[in-house]
């Protein structure tokens, strides 16, 4: 059975620089060096890329839907200039206090993405820069990947080991570009091996 080639990315700290006060306008959305090119490489290898992002700023009244849409239009424009694209952006607008089913570390967004694409989430890499998102990947049954950018850029070794102990099987990459390299290399090995690899 053919399975869709799908990657789920977090947004802030993976594609763009993480901001404590939320990204509230297009000019605040600053791409991490090399991240947009990484998405383009993933796309060109036949993978769909979908974003799953917590956006509690909506629930807190710090940003409205027109501003969210403007930020994502800007993001898509920047991606297009690098030959990349994001298929869809799934986001949770709720605050932590609302205790919804979609805010990571809960798996709601990923389960929705899996249904939308008819994907077996066990075959879907999910890229995170926080323990919360790694836990969301595990809860959804996705393959967990941590990039040491964004909030993980200066994480001490002991804290990193503690994170990885909570989500066994996590792959660690220096950047989204290094993740893309890993994914494409694994694809190449699978293509050149009879029967392929998982």
C-alpha positions as YAML, in Angstrom:
chain: A
units: angstrom
residues:
- id: 1
  name: UNK
  ca: [0.00, 0.00, 0.00]
- id: 2
  name: UNK
  ca: [1.36, 3.43, -0.92]
- id: 3
  name: UNK
  ca: [1.72, 5.74, 2.06]
- id: 4
  name: UNK
  ca: [1.82, 9.50, 1.70]
- id: 5
  name: UNK
  ca: [5.24, 11.01, 2.39]
- id: 6
  name: UNK
  ca: [4.42, 13.51, 5.10]
- id: 7
  name: UNK
  ca: [6.52, 15.54, 7.55]
- id: 8
  name: UNK
  ca: [5.04, 17.55, 10.44]
- id: 9
  name: UNK
  ca: [7.01, 20.58, 11.62]
- id: 10
  name: UNK
  ca: [6.58, 22.89, 14.55]
- id: 11
  name: UNK
  ca: [6.82, 26.53, 13.47]
- id: 12
  name: UNK
  ca: [8.51, 28.86, 15.97]
- id: 13
  name: UNK
  ca: [12.09, 27.81, 16.66]
- id: 14
  name: UNK
  ca: [12.15, 25.43, 13.69]
- id: 15
  name: UNK
  ca: [11.22, 27.49, 10.63]
- id: 16
  name: UNK
  ca: [11.47, 30.93, 12.19]
- id: 17
  name: UNK
  ca: [13.17, 32.55, 15.16]
- id: 18
  name: UNK
  ca: [11.32, 31.97, 18.42]
- id: 19
  name: UNK
  ca: [9.95, 35.15, 20.04]
- id: 20
  name: UNK
  ca: [8.90, 35.26, 23.70]
- id: 21
  name: UNK
  ca: [6.02, 37.65, 22.95]
- id: 22
  name: UNK
  ca: [4.64, 35.62, 20.01]
- id: 23
  name: UNK
  ca: [4.95, 36.49, 16.32]
- id: 24
  name: UNK
  ca: [2.16, 39.02, 15.90]
- id: 25
  name: UNK
  ca: [2.96, 40.57, 12.50]
- id: 26
  name: UNK
  ca: [4.63, 39.46, 9.23]
- id: 27
  name: UNK
  ca: [7.75, 41.56, 9.87]
- id: 28
  name: UNK
  ca: [8.30, 39.65, 13.14]
- id: 29
  name: UNK
  ca: [8.47, 36.33, 11.28]
- id: 30
  name: UNK
  ca: [12.22, 35.88, 10.73]
- id: 31
  name: UNK
  ca: [13.36, 32.62, 9.10]
- id: 32
  name: UNK
  ca: [16.10, 30.62, 10.76]
- id: 33
  name: UNK
  ca: [19.09, 30.52, 8.37]
- id: 34
  name: UNK
  ca: [18.84, 27.47, 6.12]
- id: 35
  name: UNK
  ca: [15.37, 26.42, 7.29]
- id: 36
  name: UNK
  ca: [13.43, 27.50, 4.18]
- id: 37
  name: UNK
  ca: [15.99, 25.82, 1.92]
- id: 38
  name: UNK
  ca: [15.57, 22.65, 4.00]
- id: 39
  name: UNK
  ca: [11.80, 22.66, 3.39]
- id: 40
  name: UNK
  ca: [12.46, 23.10, -0.33]
- id: 41
  name: UNK
  ca: [14.80, 20.09, -0.36]
- id: 42
  name: UNK
  ca: [12.23, 17.99, 1.51]
- id: 43
  name: UNK
  ca: [9.50, 19.05, -0.96]
- id: 44
  name: UNK
  ca: [11.65, 18.27, -3.98]
- id: 45
  name: UNK
  ca: [12.21, 14.76, -2.62]
- id: 46
  name: UNK
  ca: [8.45, 14.21, -2.79]
- id: 47
  name: UNK
  ca: [7.46, 14.96, 0.79]
- id: 48
  name: UNK
  ca: [4.45, 17.00, 1.90]
- id: 49
  name: UNK
  ca: [5.22, 19.41, 4.75]
- id: 50
  name: UNK
  ca: [2.53, 20.43, 7.25]
- id: 51
  name: UNK
  ca: [2.94, 22.72, 10.26]
- id: 52
  name: UNK
  ca: [1.38, 22.04, 13.67]
- id: 53
  name: UNK
  ca: [1.76, 25.03, 15.99]
- id: 54
  name: UNK
  ca: [0.41, 26.19, 19.34]
- id: 55
  name: UNK
  ca: [-0.73, 29.81, 19.03]
- id: 56
  name: UNK
  ca: [-1.99, 30.74, 22.49]
- id: 57
  name: UNK
  ca: [-1.57, 34.41, 21.55]
- id: 58
  name: UNK
  ca: [-4.93, 34.09, 19.76]
- id: 59
  name: UNK
  ca: [-6.69, 32.90, 22.91]
- id: 60
  name: UNK
  ca: [-4.97, 35.61, 24.93]
- id: 61
  name: UNK
  ca: [-6.12, 38.32, 22.52]
- id: 62
  name: UNK
  ca: [-2.55, 39.21, 21.49]
- id: 63
  name: UNK
  ca: [-3.12, 38.38, 17.82]
- id: 64
  name: UNK
  ca: [-6.27, 37.96, 15.73]
- id: 65
  name: UNK
  ca: [-7.00, 35.68, 12.81]
- id: 66
  name: UNK
  ca: [-6.30, 38.30, 10.15]
- id: 67
  name: UNK
  ca: [-2.82, 38.81, 11.63]
- id: 68
  name: UNK
  ca: [-2.23, 35.03, 11.82]
- id: 69
  name: UNK
  ca: [-3.22, 34.74, 8.16]
- id: 70
  name: UNK
  ca: [-0.92, 37.63, 7.23]
- id: 71
  name: UNK
  ca: [2.01, 35.98, 9.04]
- id: 72
  name: UNK
  ca: [1.41, 32.70, 7.23]
- id: 73
  name: UNK
  ca: [1.00, 34.45, 3.86]
- id: 74
  name: UNK
  ca: [4.40, 36.08, 4.48]
- id: 75
  name: UNK
  ca: [5.87, 32.70, 5.48]
- id: 76
  name: UNK
  ca: [4.53, 31.07, 2.31]
- id: 77
  name: UNK
  ca: [5.90, 33.88, 0.17]
- id: 78
  name: UNK
  ca: [9.35, 33.45, 1.74]
- id: 79
  name: UNK
  ca: [9.17, 29.69, 1.16]
- id: 80
  name: UNK
  ca: [8.15, 30.13, -2.48]
- id: 81
  name: UNK
  ca: [11.24, 32.26, -3.08]
- id: 82
  name: UNK
  ca: [13.31, 29.23, -2.04]
- id: 83
  name: UNK
  ca: [11.24, 26.81, -4.12]
- id: 84
  name: UNK
  ca: [9.49, 25.31, -1.08]
- id: 85
  name: UNK
  ca: [5.96, 25.09, 0.20]
- id: 86
  name: UNK
  ca: [3.91, 24.13, 3.24]
- id: 87
  name: UNK
  ca: [0.71, 22.25, 2.40]
- id: 88
  name: UNK
  ca: [-1.23, 23.43, 5.44]
- id: 89
  name: UNK
  ca: [-0.89, 25.07, 8.84]
- id: 90
  name: UNK
  ca: [-2.77, 23.45, 11.70]
- id: 91
  name: UNK
  ca: [-2.82, 25.57, 14.83]
- id: 92
  name: UNK
  ca: [-4.26, 25.48, 18.32]
- id: 93
  name: UNK
  ca: [-5.65, 28.92, 19.30]
- id: 94
  name: UNK
  ca: [-6.31, 27.99, 22.92]
- id: 95
  name: UNK
  ca: [-4.52, 28.99, 26.12]
- id: 96
  name: UNK
  ca: [-3.11, 26.24, 28.36]
- id: 97
  name: UNK
  ca: [-5.88, 26.96, 30.88]
- id: 98
  name: UNK
  ca: [-8.57, 25.92, 28.37]
- id: 99
  name: UNK
  ca: [-7.33, 22.31, 28.55]
- id: 100
  name: UNK
  ca: [-8.27, 21.58, 24.93]
- id: 101
  name: UNK
  ca: [-7.43, 18.38, 23.04]
- id: 102
  name: UNK
  ca: [-5.39, 20.14, 20.35]
- id: 103
  name: UNK
  ca: [-2.70, 22.03, 22.28]
- id: 104
  name: UNK
  ca: [0.62, 20.20, 22.22]
- id: 105
  name: UNK
  ca: [1.72, 18.07, 24.13]
- id: 106
  name: UNK
  ca: [-1.71, 16.57, 23.42]
- id: 107
  name: UNK
  ca: [-1.93, 14.80, 20.05]
- id: 108
  name: UNK
  ca: [-5.11, 16.37, 18.64]
- id: 109
  name: UNK
  ca: [-3.52, 18.38, 15.82]
- id: 110
  name: UNK
  ca: [-1.39, 15.46, 14.65]
- id: 111
  name: UNK
  ca: [-4.37, 13.10, 14.71]
- id: 112
  name: UNK
  ca: [-6.30, 15.62, 12.58]
- id: 113
  name: UNK
  ca: [-3.38, 15.83, 10.14]
- id: 114
  name: UNK
  ca: [-3.19, 12.04, 9.94]
- id: 115
  name: UNK
  ca: [-6.90, 11.84, 9.11]
- id: 116
  name: UNK
  ca: [-6.69, 14.66, 6.57]
- id: 117
  name: UNK
  ca: [-3.86, 12.95, 4.67]
- id: 118
  name: UNK
  ca: [-4.85, 9.34, 5.27]
- id: 119
  name: UNK
  ca: [-1.39, 8.88, 6.78]
- id: 120
  name: UNK
  ca: [-0.11, 6.23, 9.16]
- id: 121
  name: UNK
  ca: [1.41, 8.51, 11.80]
- id: 122
  name: UNK
  ca: [3.96, 5.84, 12.70]
- id: 123
  name: UNK
  ca: [5.52, 6.63, 9.30]
- id: 124
  name: UNK
  ca: [5.38, 10.41, 9.79]
- id: 125
  name: UNK
  ca: [8.45, 12.24, 11.12]
- id: 126
  name: UNK
  ca: [7.57, 15.11, 13.44]
- id: 127
  name: UNK
  ca: [10.20, 17.81, 14.03]
- id: 128
  name: UNK
  ca: [10.31, 19.55, 17.40]
- id: 129
  name: UNK
  ca: [12.50, 22.01, 19.29]
- id: 130
  name: UNK
  ca: [10.96, 21.43, 22.76]
- id: 131
  name: UNK
  ca: [10.16, 18.53, 25.06]
- id: 132
  name: UNK
  ca: [6.47, 19.51, 24.83]
- id: 133
  name: UNK
  ca: [6.47, 18.88, 21.08]
- id: 134
  name: UNK
  ca: [8.46, 15.63, 21.44]
- id: 135
  name: UNK
  ca: [5.83, 14.44, 23.91]
- id: 136
  name: UNK
  ca: [3.13, 15.42, 21.38]
- id: 137
  name: UNK
  ca: [4.91, 13.37, 18.71]
- id: 138
  name: UNK
  ca: [5.04, 10.38, 21.04]
- id: 139
  name: UNK
  ca: [1.37, 10.77, 22.05]
- id: 140
  name: UNK
  ca: [0.34, 10.84, 18.37]
- id: 141
  name: UNK
  ca: [2.56, 7.89, 17.45]
- id: 142
  name: UNK
  ca: [4.77, 9.98, 15.13]
- id: 143
  name: UNK
  ca: [8.51, 9.45, 14.67]
- id: 144
  name: UNK
  ca: [10.14, 12.06, 16.99]
- id: 145
  name: UNK
  ca: [12.92, 14.35, 15.78]
- id: 146
  name: UNK
  ca: [14.57, 17.16, 17.77]
- id: 147
  name: UNK
  ca: [16.39, 20.03, 16.07]
- id: 148
  name: UNK
  ca: [18.88, 21.99, 18.16]
- id: 149
  name: UNK
  ca: [17.61, 25.35, 16.94]
- id: 150
  name: UNK
  ca: [15.10, 27.74, 18.48]
- id: 151
  name: UNK
  ca: [14.51, 27.00, 22.14]
- id: 152
  name: UNK
  ca: [16.86, 23.97, 22.02]
- id: 153
  name: UNK
  ca: [19.88, 25.91, 20.72]
- id: 154
  name: UNK
  ca: [21.60, 26.38, 24.09]
- id: 155
  name: UNK
  ca: [20.20, 23.43, 25.97]
- id: 156
  name: UNK
  ca: [22.74, 21.92, 28.42]
- id: 157
  name: UNK
  ca: [23.80, 18.30, 27.80]
- id: 158
  name: UNK
  ca: [22.21, 17.02, 31.01]
- id: 159
  name: UNK
  ca: [18.88, 18.63, 30.16]
- id: 160
  name: UNK
  ca: [19.07, 17.21, 26.64]
- id: 161
  name: UNK
  ca: [19.70, 13.72, 28.03]
- id: 162
  name: UNK
  ca: [16.71, 14.14, 30.36]
- id: 163
  name: UNK
  ca: [14.49, 15.15, 27.42]
- id: 164
  name: UNK
  ca: [15.63, 12.24, 25.28]
- id: 165
  name: UNK
  ca: [15.10, 9.78, 28.13]
- id: 166
  name: UNK
  ca: [11.42, 10.82, 28.22]
- id: 167
  name: UNK
  ca: [10.93, 10.19, 24.49]
- id: 168
  name: UNK
  ca: [13.07, 7.17, 23.56]
- id: 169
  name: UNK
  ca: [13.91, 6.79, 19.90]
- id: 170
  name: UNK
  ca: [14.18, 10.55, 19.27]
- id: 171
  name: UNK
  ca: [16.56, 11.46, 16.44]
- id: 172
  name: UNK
  ca: [18.62, 14.60, 17.16]
- id: 173
  name: UNK
  ca: [19.76, 16.99, 14.42]
- id: 174
  name: UNK
  ca: [21.77, 20.21, 14.54]
- id: 175
  name: UNK
  ca: [19.24, 22.04, 12.36]
- id: 176
  name: UNK
  ca: [16.29, 21.59, 10.02]
- id: 177
  name: UNK
  ca: [18.86, 21.35, 7.22]
- id: 178
  name: UNK
  ca: [20.53, 18.42, 9.00]
- id: 179
  name: UNK
  ca: [17.11, 16.78, 9.43]
- id: 180
  name: UNK
  ca: [16.47, 17.19, 5.67]
- id: 181
  name: UNK
  ca: [19.85, 15.59, 4.96]
- id: 182
  name: UNK
  ca: [18.98, 12.64, 7.24]
- id: 183
  name: UNK
  ca: [15.55, 12.19, 5.64]
- id: 184
  name: UNK
  ca: [16.85, 12.30, 2.07]
- id: 185
  name: UNK
  ca: [19.74, 9.96, 2.86]
- id: 186
  name: UNK
  ca: [17.33, 7.47, 4.44]
- id: 187
  name: UNK
  ca: [15.06, 7.76, 1.38]
- id: 188
  name: UNK
  ca: [18.04, 7.06, -0.87]
- id: 189
  name: UNK
  ca: [19.03, 3.98, 1.14]
- id: 190
  name: UNK
  ca: [15.42, 2.72, 1.09]
- id: 191
  name: UNK
  ca: [15.17, 3.24, -2.67]
- id: 192
  name: UNK
  ca: [18.41, 1.39, -3.33]
- id: 193
  name: UNK
  ca: [17.66, -1.55, -1.02]
- id: 194
  name: UNK
  ca: [15.37, -4.33, -2.18]
- id: 195
  name: UNK
  ca: [12.16, -4.15, -0.21]
- id: 196
  name: UNK
  ca: [13.15, -0.81, 1.31]
- id: 197
  name: UNK
  ca: [13.61, 0.15, 4.92]
- id: 198
  name: UNK
  ca: [11.29, 1.77, 7.46]
...
